[in-house]
Structure formats: structure tokens, C-alpha cells
Amino acid sequence: MAPRTNSEPSVQLWSLDDAYRGPGHLIRRLQQIAVAIFMDEFKNFEVTPVQYMALVAVRDRPGLEQQAIADLIAIDRSSAGRVFQFLEEQGYVQRVTPKNNRRTKQIFVTTAGTRLLATCSKLIRRAEERILKLLTVQEQKKFMQLLIKLVDVNNTLSRAPLRIIADGERRNGVALAGNGAAILERRSRLKGRSL
């Protein structure tokens, strides 16, 4: 009996050169570069990009509970626990147990947290500019549009998908009017923002 033949063409093995040109490897490298730029800009502050983003979310959505903030910035539950523990230990946030629900804690930014965000506002903008600086204005706009598209389309594949809270939804008694639509509108008008 003759051996069976497969009519499908053989697939060439993936090589190191393929990796160097592949989207997964390049996106991972770009993330490493973005973190390195952030850490360089924030060298006088002991805060990571995720901790900074969490602090921004707490400031912009005061009184939400920890998991709701984690959903807004797309981090998993265990990472959120470590992030908020650090922020609380540094005095940047305060976790408060509401009288009507002892099983949860609402998070609020402190004066020290507000001061850190104000002090670092220029640093985060400069980090974003450094990431994209070699691209023309048109390339930056197109890159950001494509990046947003890739992230949005593949959001549900993430270990910790971004969950934008719907307009008017309440979390721990806090009304969140305008949140979802405002975020989606801002994202559609992004002009080269990345971190």
C-alpha cells in the first residue's frame, strides 16, 4: 500500500527572523520600551505605569471599589490587590468601608496622591511623546488608530479585559454618568496618546 500524501503545502518552521518581524514579539518589545521610557521619566518617583494608571482611575472615579477600578484599567484581581496595597502604603489612596456594605471597600485618592498626579502630569505627557517621537504627526495618528483598533477588537481575549462602566451605572452607590460614552468618544479622538 502506498503511503498517504498530504495535499496541503508544508508549513515552514517559524524562525528567529520571523519572530523579529512578527507582531507579537514587536508588541512585547514596544511595551518593554514604553515601560523603560516611563521609568526613566519617573526616576524620582517610586511608581510603576500600572500604579500610576490606577491612581488616575481612582482620582477620576472616586468611591469605586477595588475590582471596579481594576476593570477600568484592565488588570486582574491579584495584580489589583498588590497595586492598591502599594498605593495605600505610600499614602496615595485611602480604602474606606461604607456603612451600608461591610464586604467592600471604596477607594479615594488622598492629598498626597493628588499632589503626585499633579507633579507628574508633565512627565507622563513627555513619556508618551518620547514613545512616538520618531513618527510623523500623520504616522502617530494612524499608529494610534490601528493600536486602538487591535486592542479593542481583541479585548475579550485578554486575561484581564478592559470593562468600561456603562453610563448611569452605579457602583457602591456612586453614579457613573457620562463615563462610558465619554471614554469611547475620547478614544475615537486620540491624537497620539499612548500611555
Secondary structure, 3 states (H helix, E strand, C coil): CCCCCCCCCCCCCCCHHHHHHCHHHHHHHHHHHHHHHHHHHCCCCCCCHHHHHHHHHHHHCCCCEHHHHHHHHCCCHHHHHHHHHHHHHCCCEEEECCCCCCCCCEEEECHHHHHHHHHHHHHHHHHHHHHHCCCCHHHHHHHHHHHHHHHHHCHHHCCCCCCCCCCCCEECCEECCCHHHHHHHHHHCCCCCCC
